[in-house]
Amino acid sequence: MKRSSLALALALFCLPALAQSDPTVTVDFSNPGLVPPRWTLVLHPDGHAHFHSERGEITPNLMQTIAPVAIDRDVTLTADYTSHVFDVVRRHRLMNEDCESHLKVAFQGTKRIAYSGPEGFGACQFNYAKNKEIQSLGESFVAVSGTIIEGARLELLLQHDPLGLDREMQFLKEAVQDGRLQQMSVIQGILTKLEDDPGVMERVRRSARLLLAESAAK
């Protein structure tokens, strides 16, 4: 019994050290005017991440559209993107600085970027960052979340409104080209499913094939 108690005590003592050995970058986003209005992305150095969005208020307009209101899933980001994220965070003192520019700009959503790891902990929050690199990082996170949300929307359309996929895929291609959506690898599953599904329009299958090829080339 004493040995068991000692082993348990040692295990509990080691838990904080083990937790700190795996650095994470956590992004919390909030904008009541969007669907979903809030989401969180937790990113690990190996590219694995978890995305969670909260269900917002269900309005009459929302009930008439096909839109994912709550998402909870694991995704994988590319090695280059993940490395860039952690490099930026470390260059900015683990986000231990005042990020907000306090400029009179349109509300883009509140973004809180936090780091936790062996070096310590830091976090900063902003609508529009005064540092261009941090602002760009925040915009990229929004673009990645947009891709994840769009992937969930494609899944719903495939199930409930296959004809709506054509217009949605056109939007997807345009948004990828202008940077509104990034990291197509996070929706590889649904794109592959669309490419292989003979029940959807050939134009949709062709668009999915093109997006997969472009993602693989990057």
N, C-alpha and C positions, 0 to 999 in steps of 0.2 A: 504493500500500500504506500509506504514511504517513497519507494522508487518511482511509483506512478505519479505521486504528487510532485516529486522533484522534476520528472520529465515534463509534466504539464507546465510547471512554473518556468522551466527553461524555454519551452515552446512559446509561451506567452511573452517572455522577455525578448525573444528574437523577432516577434511579429513586426514591431515598429521598424526594425532595421531592414527586414525583408521588404516592407512596404515602400521604404525610401529608396531601395535599390532599383526600382523601376520608375524612371521619370515619366511624367504625364503632362500633357498640355490640355487644359479643359477650357472650352469656349461655351459661354452661355449667351444666348441671343434672345432679345425680346422686342417685339413690335406688334402692338394690339391690332394694327391695321392689316396684318398679313395672316395667311392660313398656311401652316399653323402659326399661332402668335408667339410661341416660345419653343426653343429647342436647345439641346446641349450636345456637344460633341467632345468625347474624351479620346485623345490620341496618344498612342504609345510609340516609342522610337522605332519599332519594327514595322510601323505602318498600320497595324491593327487599331481599329477605333470602334467606339460604340456611339450610335446616334439615337437620341431620344427626343421626341417632340410631344408637347402637351396638347391635349384637346382643348380648344378654345370654345367660346360661346357659339352655339349652333343657331345661326340666323336663318330667316326664311330664304334668303338668297343662296346661302350655303347649302341648304337642303335640296335646292334644285340643281346643284352642280355635282360633278364627280370629282371630289378632292379628298386626299388623305388628311384626316384631322388629327391622327395620332400615329406615330411611327416609333418602333423600338427594335433596332436591329444592329448587328455587327457589320462593319464594312472594312475594306482594306484600301488604303491610299498608297500611291506610288512611293518608291524609296526616295526619289529626288524631291518630291513635294514634302515628304515627312522630314527629311534632312534639313530642308530650307526652313521649315517651321521652327525646329529646335535651334537652329543657328540664329535666327532672328531673335527668338526669346532670350537666348543667352547673351546676345550682343546688347540687349536692353535690360541688363541687370535682373534677369528673371522676371521681367515686367514690373519691377519695383520702381515705378516712376509715374508721374502724372501724365496720363496719355491724352486727356481731353484737350482739344484746341480752344474750346469756348467760343468758337466762331459762330456767327449767326448763319448757319446753313440749315437746309431742310433736314428734318428728322429721318435718319436712315435706319434706325433701330439701335437699341443699346447693346453694345458688345462688351463682354467681360472676358479677358484672356488671362488665364492663371497657369502658373507652372508649379509643380511639386516634384521634388526629387532629392538626391543626395546633397546637392548644393544648397538646398533651402526651398523657400516658398516665396512666391510673389504673384501679384495680380494688379491689373489696371482695367478701368472701365471707360468707355467712350462712345459717343455718337459719331464724332468725326475727330480722328486723332491729329495731334499737332505734328507728329513725326510721320513722314511720308511712308517709311518702311512699315511702321505699325498699321497705318491706314490701309496700305496695300495688303497686309496680312489679314486684317479684318475683312476686307472685301473678298479675299480669296476664300475665307471660311464661309462667307455667305454664299459664294458661288458653289462651293462643294455641297453645302446643305441644300442648295437649290437643286443640284443634280440628284441627291438622295430622294428629295421630295418628289421630283419629277419621275424618278423610277417607280416610286410607290403609286403615282398617278397612272403611269402606263400599265401597271399591274391591274388597277381597278378598271381601266378602260378595256383591257383585253377581256376581262371577265364580264363587264356590264354593257360596254358600248364599243365593240370592235371597229365600227365605222369612224369613231372619233379619233382613232389612232393616227389616221393620215394627217390631219391638221396638227396633232400633238407632235408628231415626228418632224414636221416642218418647223415648228417652233423650236424643237430641240436642236436641230441642225443650225438654225440661225443663232440661237443662244450660245452654242459652243463656239461658233465662229467669232462672235463679238466678245466672248469672255464672261458672259453672264452666268454660264454654267461651266464648271471645271471638274476634272477627275472622273471621266467617263467609266473608269475601271470599277467604280462603286456600284454601277448599275449594269455590269456585264451580264449578270444572270438574266434579267428581263430582256435585254437586247438580243442575247443568244436565243432566248425562247421565241421572240418575235421573228428572228431570222429563219428559224427552223419550222415555224408554224404555217402550214399550207392553207390554213383557214383564214388568214388575214390577207389584206391587199398586197399584191406584189410590190407596189411602191413602198409600203411600210417595211416589208422584208428587205428591200434594197437599201433603204435608209438605215436600218439597223445594221446591215452588213458593212456599210460605209463607216458608220460611227465606231463599230468594233475594230475595223481596220485602222482607222486614224488613232484610236486609243492604243492599239498594240504597237504602233509605229513610234509613239512618244516615249 
